[in-house]
């Protein structure tokens, strides 16, 4: 008898934080803040990592038997 896989709530927290921080940085850039290209790339990286963590959290569903 095996136990059902548990959801990793750390992925939910980190994904939400990364997505929020990256979105905030892009929002401030769009509204007129002066950023270098490197900072914009880092903000996009945070958004991608956050979306991937949220995808992992919601995709990890226990198998029904």
N, CA, C and O atoms as a Maestro MAE file, in Angstrom:
{
 s_m_m2io_version
 :::
 2.0.0
}

f_m_ct {
 s_m_title
 :::
 protein
 m_atom[260] {
  # First column is atom index #
  i_m_mmod_type
  r_m_x_coord
  r_m_y_coord
  r_m_z_coord
  i_m_residue_number
  s_m_chain_name
  s_m_pdb_residue_name
  s_m_pdb_atom_name
  i_m_atomic_number
  :::
  1 25 0.839 -1.164 0.000 1 A "UNK " " N  " 7
  2 3 0.000 0.000 0.000 1 A "UNK " " CA " 6
  3 2 0.897 1.246 0.000 1 A "UNK " " C  " 6
  4 15 1.761 1.398 0.864 1 A "UNK " " O  " 8
  5 25 0.688 2.108 -0.954 2 A "UNK " " N  " 7
  6 3 1.506 3.309 -1.038 2 A "UNK " " CA " 6
  7 2 0.687 4.530 -0.626 2 A "UNK " " C  " 6
  8 15 -0.537 4.558 -0.754 2 A "UNK " " O  " 8
  9 25 1.390 5.516 -0.137 3 A "UNK " " N  " 7
  10 3 0.711 6.739 0.261 3 A "UNK " " CA " 6
  11 2 0.527 7.639 -0.959 3 A "UNK " " C  " 6
  12 15 1.320 7.606 -1.900 3 A "UNK " " O  " 8
  13 25 -0.507 8.423 -0.921 4 A "UNK " " N  " 7
  14 3 -0.785 9.357 -2.018 4 A "UNK " " CA " 6
  15 2 0.233 10.496 -1.988 4 A "UNK " " C  " 6
  16 15 0.608 10.960 -0.911 4 A "UNK " " O  " 8
  17 25 0.682 10.949 -3.155 5 A "UNK " " N  " 7
  18 3 1.635 12.062 -3.152 5 A "UNK " " CA " 6
  19 2 0.986 13.338 -2.615 5 A "UNK " " C  " 6
  20 15 -0.167 13.646 -2.917 5 A "UNK " " O  " 8
  21 25 1.752 14.066 -1.817 6 A "UNK " " N  " 7
  22 3 1.238 15.293 -1.226 6 A "UNK " " CA " 6
  23 2 1.580 16.474 -2.118 6 A "UNK " " C  " 6
  24 15 2.565 16.455 -2.857 6 A "UNK " " O  " 8
  25 25 0.750 17.495 -2.032 7 A "UNK " " N  " 7
  26 3 1.030 18.721 -2.781 7 A "UNK " " CA " 6
  27 2 2.144 19.482 -2.080 7 A "UNK " " C  " 6
  28 15 2.198 19.541 -0.852 7 A "UNK " " O  " 8
  29 25 3.020 20.056 -2.871 8 A "UNK " " N  " 7
  30 3 4.133 20.824 -2.333 8 A "UNK " " CA " 6
  31 2 3.716 22.294 -2.248 8 A "UNK " " C  " 6
  32 15 3.759 23.013 -3.246 8 A "UNK " " O  " 8
  33 25 3.316 22.731 -1.066 9 A "UNK " " N  " 7
  34 3 2.834 24.094 -0.897 9 A "UNK " " CA " 6
  35 2 3.965 25.113 -0.987 9 A "UNK " " C  " 6
  36 15 3.710 26.302 -1.176 9 A "UNK " " O  " 8
  37 25 5.200 24.667 -0.854 10 A "UNK " " N  " 7
  38 3 6.333 25.569 -1.045 10 A "UNK " " CA " 6
  39 2 6.362 26.063 -2.492 10 A "UNK " " C  " 6
  40 15 6.679 27.226 -2.737 10 A "UNK " " O  " 8
  41 25 6.035 25.195 -3.449 11 A "UNK " " N  " 7
  42 3 5.970 25.602 -4.857 11 A "UNK " " CA " 6
  43 2 4.881 26.658 -5.065 11 A "UNK " " C  " 6
  44 15 5.051 27.576 -5.867 11 A "UNK " " O  " 8
  45 25 3.788 26.529 -4.360 12 A "UNK " " N  " 7
  46 3 2.709 27.514 -4.473 12 A "UNK " " CA " 6
  47 2 3.163 28.870 -3.946 12 A "UNK " " C  " 6
  48 15 2.918 29.898 -4.576 12 A "UNK " " O  " 8
  49 25 3.818 28.873 -2.803 13 A "UNK " " N  " 7
  50 3 4.262 30.125 -2.192 13 A "UNK " " CA " 6
  51 2 5.340 30.789 -3.045 13 A "UNK " " C  " 6
  52 15 5.256 31.980 -3.342 13 A "UNK " " O  " 8
  53 25 6.353 30.014 -3.437 14 A "UNK " " N  " 7
  54 3 7.446 30.562 -4.226 14 A "UNK " " CA " 6
  55 2 6.943 31.016 -5.597 14 A "UNK " " C  " 6
  56 15 7.342 32.077 -6.079 14 A "UNK " " O  " 8
  57 25 6.075 30.227 -6.229 15 A "UNK " " N  " 7
  58 3 5.533 30.598 -7.535 15 A "UNK " " CA " 6
  59 2 4.754 31.897 -7.483 15 A "UNK " " C  " 6
  60 15 4.891 32.750 -8.360 15 A "UNK " " O  " 8
  61 25 3.943 32.043 -6.459 16 A "UNK " " N  " 7
  62 3 3.165 33.271 -6.310 16 A "UNK " " CA " 6
  63 2 4.083 34.469 -6.057 16 A "UNK " " C  " 6
  64 15 3.876 35.547 -6.615 16 A "UNK " " O  " 8
  65 25 5.096 34.270 -5.212 17 A "UNK " " N  " 7
  66 3 6.028 35.365 -4.910 17 A "UNK " " CA " 6
  67 2 6.823 35.774 -6.157 17 A "UNK " " C  " 6
  68 15 6.956 36.964 -6.444 17 A "UNK " " O  " 8
  69 25 7.347 34.797 -6.894 18 A "UNK " " N  " 7
  70 3 8.117 35.112 -8.105 18 A "UNK " " CA " 6
  71 2 7.250 35.802 -9.138 18 A "UNK " " C  " 6
  72 15 7.667 36.785 -9.751 18 A "UNK " " O  " 8
  73 25 6.050 35.293 -9.332 19 A "UNK " " N  " 7
  74 3 5.148 35.888 -10.315 19 A "UNK " " CA " 6
  75 2 4.770 37.314 -9.911 19 A "UNK " " C  " 6
  76 15 4.722 38.209 -10.755 19 A "UNK " " O  " 8
  77 25 4.505 37.521 -8.636 20 A "UNK " " N  " 7
  78 3 4.160 38.857 -8.159 20 A "UNK " " CA " 6
  79 2 5.318 39.838 -8.277 20 A "UNK " " C  " 6
  80 15 5.131 40.974 -8.714 20 A "UNK " " O  " 8
  81 25 6.518 39.403 -7.888 21 A "UNK " " N  " 7
  82 3 7.686 40.288 -7.947 21 A "UNK " " CA " 6
  83 2 8.052 40.623 -9.392 21 A "UNK " " C  " 6
  84 15 8.317 41.782 -9.713 21 A "UNK " " O  " 8
  85 25 8.066 39.630 -10.250 22 A "UNK " " N  " 7
  86 3 8.377 39.877 -11.660 22 A "UNK " " CA " 6
  87 2 7.332 40.752 -12.320 22 A "UNK " " C  " 6
  88 15 7.662 41.630 -13.118 22 A "UNK " " O  " 8
  89 25 6.073 40.515 -11.991 23 A "UNK " " N  " 7
  90 3 5.004 41.353 -12.534 23 A "UNK " " CA " 6
  91 2 5.104 42.786 -12.055 23 A "UNK " " C  " 6
  92 15 4.860 43.723 -12.816 23 A "UNK " " O  " 8
  93 25 5.463 42.955 -10.790 24 A "UNK " " N  " 7
  94 3 5.635 44.310 -10.252 24 A "UNK " " CA " 6
  95 2 6.770 45.034 -10.962 24 A "UNK " " C  " 6
  96 15 6.632 46.207 -11.310 24 A "UNK " " O  " 8
  97 25 7.887 44.351 -11.179 25 A "UNK " " N  " 7
  98 3 9.030 44.976 -11.846 25 A "UNK " " CA " 6
  99 2 8.680 45.358 -13.283 25 A "UNK " " C  " 6
  100 15 9.055 46.438 -13.739 25 A "UNK " " O  " 8
  101 25 7.971 44.495 -13.998 26 A "UNK " " N  " 7
  102 3 7.579 44.831 -15.365 26 A "UNK " " CA " 6
  103 2 6.555 45.966 -15.390 26 A "UNK " " C  " 6
  104 15 6.589 46.825 -16.270 26 A "UNK " " O  " 8
  105 25 5.655 45.959 -14.423 27 A "UNK " " N  " 7
  106 3 4.656 47.025 -14.353 27 A "UNK " " CA " 6
  107 2 5.325 48.372 -14.143 27 A "UNK " " C  " 6
  108 15 4.964 49.349 -14.800 27 A "UNK " " O  " 8
  109 25 6.298 48.440 -13.234 28 A "UNK " " N  " 7
  110 3 6.980 49.713 -13.003 28 A "UNK " " CA " 6
  111 2 7.799 50.129 -14.222 28 A "UNK " " C  " 6
  112 15 7.946 51.320 -14.497 28 A "UNK " " O  " 8
  113 25 8.331 49.149 -14.951 29 A "UNK " " N  " 7
  114 3 9.063 49.485 -16.176 29 A "UNK " " CA " 6
  115 2 8.133 50.069 -17.231 29 A "UNK " " C  " 6
  116 15 8.468 51.052 -17.892 29 A "UNK " " O  " 8
  117 25 6.962 49.456 -17.384 30 A "UNK " " N  " 7
  118 3 5.997 49.919 -18.379 30 A "UNK " " CA " 6
  119 2 5.472 51.312 -18.032 30 A "UNK " " C  " 6
  120 15 5.204 52.119 -18.922 30 A "UNK " " O  " 8
  121 25 5.327 51.589 -16.734 31 A "UNK " " N  " 7
  122 3 4.801 52.895 -16.328 31 A "UNK " " CA " 6
  123 2 5.860 53.977 -16.262 31 A "UNK " " C  " 6
  124 15 5.551 55.100 -15.863 31 A "UNK " " O  " 8
  125 25 7.116 53.681 -16.643 32 A "UNK " " N  " 7
  126 3 8.076 54.755 -16.801 32 A "UNK " " CA " 6
  127 2 9.374 54.655 -16.021 32 A "UNK " " C  " 6
  128 15 10.205 55.556 -16.132 32 A "UNK " " O  " 8
  129 25 9.594 53.609 -15.240 33 A "UNK " " N  " 7
  130 3 10.849 53.500 -14.492 33 A "UNK " " CA " 6
  131 2 11.996 53.182 -15.449 33 A "UNK " " C  " 6
  132 15 11.811 52.480 -16.443 33 A "UNK " " O  " 8
  133 25 13.165 53.699 -15.143 34 A "UNK " " N  " 7
  134 3 14.343 53.461 -15.975 34 A "UNK " " CA " 6
  135 2 15.048 52.190 -15.505 34 A "UNK " " C  " 6
  136 15 15.618 52.165 -14.415 34 A "UNK " " O  " 8
  137 25 15.013 51.145 -16.313 35 A "UNK " " N  " 7
  138 3 15.681 49.887 -15.991 35 A "UNK " " CA " 6
  139 2 16.653 49.530 -17.096 35 A "UNK " " C  " 6
  140 15 16.452 49.879 -18.260 35 A "UNK " " O  " 8
  141 25 17.716 48.826 -16.716 36 A "UNK " " N  " 7
  142 3 18.634 48.306 -17.724 36 A "UNK " " CA " 6
  143 2 18.024 47.046 -18.330 36 A "UNK " " C  " 6
  144 15 17.074 46.475 -17.795 36 A "UNK " " O  " 8
  145 25 18.585 46.633 -19.443 37 A "UNK " " N  " 7
  146 3 18.084 45.429 -20.119 37 A "UNK " " CA " 6
  147 2 18.237 44.203 -19.227 37 A "UNK " " C  " 6
  148 15 17.383 43.317 -19.234 37 A "UNK " " O  " 8
  149 25 19.316 44.150 -18.468 38 A "UNK " " N  " 7
  150 3 19.548 43.008 -17.581 38 A "UNK " " CA " 6
  151 2 18.443 42.887 -16.535 38 A "UNK " " C  " 6
  152 15 17.989 41.779 -16.248 38 A "UNK " " O  " 8
  153 25 18.007 43.995 -15.967 39 A "UNK " " N  " 7
  154 3 16.940 43.950 -14.950 39 A "UNK " " CA " 6
  155 2 15.609 43.511 -15.559 39 A "UNK " " C  " 6
  156 15 14.818 42.841 -14.895 39 A "UNK " " O  " 8
  157 25 15.359 43.876 -16.791 40 A "UNK " " N  " 7
  158 3 14.131 43.441 -17.458 40 A "UNK " " CA " 6
  159 2 14.181 41.938 -17.709 40 A "UNK " " C  " 6
  160 15 13.181 41.242 -17.533 40 A "UNK " " O  " 8
  161 25 15.344 41.437 -18.120 41 A "UNK " " N  " 7
  162 3 15.496 39.999 -18.356 41 A "UNK " " CA " 6
  163 2 15.319 39.228 -17.054 41 A "UNK " " C  " 6
  164 15 14.694 38.168 -17.048 41 A "UNK " " O  " 8
  165 25 15.859 39.742 -15.954 42 A "UNK " " N  " 7
  166 3 15.695 39.092 -14.651 42 A "UNK " " CA " 6
  167 2 14.216 39.076 -14.251 42 A "UNK " " C  " 6
  168 15 13.734 38.071 -13.729 42 A "UNK " " O  " 8
  169 25 13.499 40.161 -14.486 43 A "UNK " " N  " 7
  170 3 12.070 40.212 -14.161 43 A "UNK " " CA " 6
  171 2 11.299 39.180 -14.986 43 A "UNK " " C  " 6
  172 15 10.416 38.501 -14.462 43 A "UNK " " O  " 8
  173 25 11.628 39.060 -16.269 44 A "UNK " " N  " 7
  174 3 10.974 38.037 -17.100 44 A "UNK " " CA " 6
  175 2 11.315 36.633 -16.607 44 A "UNK " " C  " 6
  176 15 10.469 35.740 -16.641 44 A "UNK " " O  " 8
  177 25 12.549 36.437 -16.149 45 A "UNK " " N  " 7
  178 3 12.937 35.145 -15.586 45 A "UNK " " CA " 6
  179 2 12.131 34.804 -14.340 45 A "UNK " " C  " 6
  180 15 11.718 33.659 -14.158 45 A "UNK " " O  " 8
  181 25 11.904 35.804 -13.475 46 A "UNK " " N  " 7
  182 3 11.080 35.570 -12.286 46 A "UNK " " CA " 6
  183 2 9.659 35.181 -12.678 46 A "UNK " " C  " 6
  184 15 9.067 34.298 -12.058 46 A "UNK " " O  " 8
  185 25 9.112 35.823 -13.689 47 A "UNK " " N  " 7
  186 3 7.753 35.494 -14.129 47 A "UNK " " CA " 6
  187 2 7.694 34.066 -14.675 47 A "UNK " " C  " 6
  188 15 6.759 33.321 -14.378 47 A "UNK " " O  " 8
  189 25 8.682 33.693 -15.462 48 A "UNK " " N  " 7
  190 3 8.704 32.337 -16.034 48 A "UNK " " CA " 6
  191 2 8.865 31.295 -14.940 48 A "UNK " " C  " 6
  192 15 8.167 30.281 -14.948 48 A "UNK " " O  " 8
  193 25 9.783 31.530 -13.988 49 A "UNK " " N  " 7
  194 3 9.969 30.580 -12.891 49 A "UNK " " CA " 6
  195 2 8.719 30.478 -12.014 49 A "UNK " " C  " 6
  196 15 8.346 29.387 -11.581 49 A "UNK " " O  " 8
  197 25 8.081 31.612 -11.757 50 A "UNK " " N  " 7
  198 3 6.857 31.599 -10.964 50 A "UNK " " CA " 6
  199 2 5.740 30.842 -11.649 50 A "UNK " " C  " 6
  200 15 5.021 30.076 -11.007 50 A "UNK " " O  " 8
  201 25 5.587 31.049 -12.942 51 A "UNK " " N  " 7
  202 3 4.552 30.329 -13.693 51 A "UNK " " CA " 6
  203 2 4.848 28.830 -13.713 51 A "UNK " " C  " 6
  204 15 3.932 28.014 -13.619 51 A "UNK " " O  " 8
  205 25 6.127 28.467 -13.835 52 A "UNK " " N  " 7
  206 3 6.497 27.053 -13.833 52 A "UNK " " CA " 6
  207 2 6.221 26.415 -12.472 52 A "UNK " " C  " 6
  208 15 5.729 25.288 -12.413 52 A "UNK " " O  " 8
  209 25 6.529 27.110 -11.385 53 A "UNK " " N  " 7
  210 3 6.243 26.576 -10.053 53 A "UNK " " CA " 6
  211 2 4.740 26.403 -9.831 53 A "UNK " " C  " 6
  212 15 4.310 25.403 -9.255 53 A "UNK " " O  " 8
  213 25 3.949 27.361 -10.279 54 A "UNK " " N  " 7
  214 3 2.495 27.228 -10.144 54 A "UNK " " CA " 6
  215 2 1.967 26.082 -11.002 54 A "UNK " " C  " 6
  216 15 1.050 25.369 -10.594 54 A "UNK " " O  " 8
  217 25 2.542 25.904 -12.185 55 A "UNK " " N  " 7
  218 3 2.154 24.789 -13.043 55 A "UNK " " CA " 6
  219 2 2.463 23.464 -12.356 55 A "UNK " " C  " 6
  220 15 1.640 22.549 -12.374 55 A "UNK " " O  " 8
  221 25 3.649 23.356 -11.749 56 A "UNK " " N  " 7
  222 3 4.012 22.125 -11.032 56 A "UNK " " CA " 6
  223 2 3.052 21.860 -9.886 56 A "UNK " " C  " 6
  224 15 2.672 20.714 -9.648 56 A "UNK " " O  " 8
  225 25 2.653 22.913 -9.170 57 A "UNK " " N  " 7
  226 3 1.761 22.735 -8.030 57 A "UNK " " CA " 6
  227 2 0.396 22.229 -8.465 57 A "UNK " " C  " 6
  228 15 -0.136 21.296 -7.865 57 A "UNK " " O  " 8
  229 25 -0.179 22.829 -9.499 58 A "UNK " " N  " 7
  230 3 -1.527 22.454 -9.899 58 A "UNK " " CA " 6
  231 2 -1.561 21.196 -10.762 58 A "UNK " " C  " 6
  232 15 -2.610 20.560 -10.867 58 A "UNK " " O  " 8
  233 25 -0.451 20.823 -11.377 59 A "UNK " " N  " 7
  234 3 -0.411 19.603 -12.182 59 A "UNK " " CA " 6
  235 2 -0.248 18.363 -11.315 59 A "UNK " " C  " 6
  236 15 -0.690 17.282 -11.703 59 A "UNK " " O  " 8
  237 25 0.371 18.496 -10.160 60 A "UNK " " N  " 7
  238 3 0.648 17.372 -9.277 60 A "UNK " " CA " 6
  239 2 -0.636 16.932 -8.583 60 A "UNK " " C  " 6
  240 15 -0.951 17.378 -7.480 60 A "UNK " " O  " 8
  241 25 -1.365 16.053 -9.252 61 A "UNK " " N  " 7
  242 3 -2.607 15.527 -8.684 61 A "UNK " " CA " 6
  243 2 -2.436 14.058 -8.344 61 A "UNK " " C  " 6
  244 15 -1.820 13.315 -9.108 61 A "UNK " " O  " 8
  245 25 -2.967 13.631 -7.218 62 A "UNK " " N  " 7
  246 3 -2.860 12.204 -6.877 62 A "UNK " " CA " 6
  247 2 -3.620 11.333 -7.873 62 A "UNK " " C  " 6
  248 15 -4.684 11.707 -8.366 62 A "UNK " " O  " 8
  249 25 -3.053 10.176 -8.154 63 A "UNK " " N  " 7
  250 3 -3.735 9.248 -9.062 63 A "UNK " " CA " 6
  251 2 -4.896 8.580 -8.349 63 A "UNK " " C  " 6
  252 15 -4.780 8.169 -7.195 63 A "UNK " " O  " 8
  253 25 -6.009 8.478 -9.044 64 A "UNK " " N  " 7
  254 3 -7.179 7.821 -8.477 64 A "UNK " " CA " 6
  255 2 -7.216 6.367 -8.934 64 A "UNK " " C  " 6
  256 15 -7.037 6.070 -10.115 64 A "UNK " " O  " 8
  257 25 -7.451 5.468 -7.983 65 A "UNK " " N  " 7
  258 3 -7.517 4.034 -8.330 65 A "UNK " " CA " 6
  259 2 -8.815 3.450 -7.861 65 A "UNK " " C  " 6
  260 15 -9.063 2.260 -8.056 65 A "UNK " " O  " 8
  :::
 }
 m_bond[259] {
  # First column is bond index #
  i_m_from
  i_m_to
  i_m_order
  :::
  1 1 2 1
  2 2 3 1
  3 3 4 2
  4 3 5 1
  5 5 6 1
  6 6 7 1
  7 7 8 2
  8 7 9 1
  9 9 10 1
  10 10 11 1
  11 11 12 2
  12 11 13 1
  13 13 14 1
  14 14 15 1
  15 15 16 2
  16 15 17 1
  17 17 18 1
  18 18 19 1
  19 19 20 2
  20 19 21 1
  21 21 22 1
  22 22 23 1
  23 23 24 2
  24 23 25 1
  25 25 26 1
  26 26 27 1
  27 27 28 2
  28 27 29 1
  29 29 30 1
  30 30 31 1
  31 31 32 2
  32 31 33 1
  33 33 34 1
  34 34 35 1
  35 35 36 2
  36 35 37 1
  37 37 38 1
  38 38 39 1
  39 39 40 2
  40 39 41 1
  41 41 42 1
  42 42 43 1
  43 43 44 2
  44 43 45 1
  45 45 46 1
  46 46 47 1
  47 47 48 2
  48 47 49 1
  49 49 50 1
  50 50 51 1
  51 51 52 2
  52 51 53 1
  53 53 54 1
  54 54 55 1
  55 55 56 2
  56 55 57 1
  57 57 58 1
  58 58 59 1
  59 59 60 2
  60 59 61 1
  61 61 62 1
  62 62 63 1
  63 63 64 2
  64 63 65 1
  65 65 66 1
  66 66 67 1
  67 67 68 2
  68 67 69 1
  69 69 70 1
  70 70 71 1
  71 71 72 2
  72 71 73 1
  73 73 74 1
  74 74 75 1
  75 75 76 2
  76 75 77 1
  77 77 78 1
  78 78 79 1
  79 79 80 2
  80 79 81 1
  81 81 82 1
  82 82 83 1
  83 83 84 2
  84 83 85 1
  85 85 86 1
  86 86 87 1
  87 87 88 2
  88 87 89 1
  89 89 90 1
  90 90 91 1
  91 91 92 2
  92 91 93 1
  93 93 94 1
  94 94 95 1
  95 95 96 2
  96 95 97 1
  97 97 98 1
  98 98 99 1
  99 99 100 2
  100 99 101 1
  101 101 102 1
  102 102 103 1
  103 103 104 2
  104 103 105 1
  105 105 106 1
  106 106 107 1
  107 107 108 2
  108 107 109 1
  109 109 110 1
  110 110 111 1
  111 111 112 2
  112 111 113 1
  113 113 114 1
  114 114 115 1
  115 115 116 2
  116 115 117 1
  117 117 118 1
  118 118 119 1
  119 119 120 2
  120 119 121 1
  121 121 122 1
  122 122 123 1
  123 123 124 2
  124 123 125 1
  125 125 126 1
  126 126 127 1
  127 127 128 2
  128 127 129 1
  129 129 130 1
  130 130 131 1
  131 131 132 2
  132 131 133 1
  133 133 134 1
  134 134 135 1
  135 135 136 2
  136 135 137 1
  137 137 138 1
  138 138 139 1
  139 139 140 2
  140 139 141 1
  141 141 142 1
  142 142 143 1
  143 143 144 2
  144 143 145 1
  145 145 146 1
  146 146 147 1
  147 147 148 2
  148 147 149 1
  149 149 150 1
  150 150 151 1
  151 151 152 2
  152 151 153 1
  153 153 154 1
  154 154 155 1
  155 155 156 2
  156 155 157 1
  157 157 158 1
  158 158 159 1
  159 159 160 2
  160 159 161 1
  161 161 162 1
  162 162 163 1
  163 163 164 2
  164 163 165 1
  165 165 166 1
  166 166 167 1
  167 167 168 2
  168 167 169 1
  169 169 170 1
  170 170 171 1
  171 171 172 2
  172 171 173 1
  173 173 174 1
  174 174 175 1
  175 175 176 2
  176 175 177 1
  177 177 178 1
  178 178 179 1
  179 179 180 2
  180 179 181 1
  181 181 182 1
  182 182 183 1
  183 183 184 2
  184 183 185 1
  185 185 186 1
  186 186 187 1
  187 187 188 2
  188 187 189 1
  189 189 190 1
  190 190 191 1
  191 191 192 2
  192 191 193 1
  193 193 194 1
  194 194 195 1
  195 195 196 2
  196 195 197 1
  197 197 198 1
  198 198 199 1
  199 199 200 2
  200 199 201 1
  201 201 202 1
  202 202 203 1
  203 203 204 2
  204 203 205 1
  205 205 206 1
  206 206 207 1
  207 207 208 2
  208 207 209 1
  209 209 210 1
  210 210 211 1
  211 211 212 2
  212 211 213 1
  213 213 214 1
  214 214 215 1
  215 215 216 2
  216 215 217 1
  217 217 218 1
  218 218 219 1
  219 219 220 2
  220 219 221 1
  221 221 222 1
  222 222 223 1
  223 223 224 2
  224 223 225 1
  225 225 226 1
  226 226 227 1
  227 227 228 2
  228 227 229 1
  229 229 230 1
  230 230 231 1
  231 231 232 2
  232 231 233 1
  233 233 234 1
  234 234 235 1
  235 235 236 2
  236 235 237 1
  237 237 238 1
  238 238 239 1
  239 239 240 2
  240 239 241 1
  241 241 242 1
  242 242 243 1
  243 243 244 2
  244 243 245 1
  245 245 246 1
  246 246 247 1
  247 247 248 2
  248 247 249 1
  249 249 250 1
  250 250 251 1
  251 251 252 2
  252 251 253 1
  253 253 254 1
  254 254 255 1
  255 255 256 2
  256 255 257 1
  257 257 258 1
  258 258 259 1
  259 259 260 2
  :::
 }
}
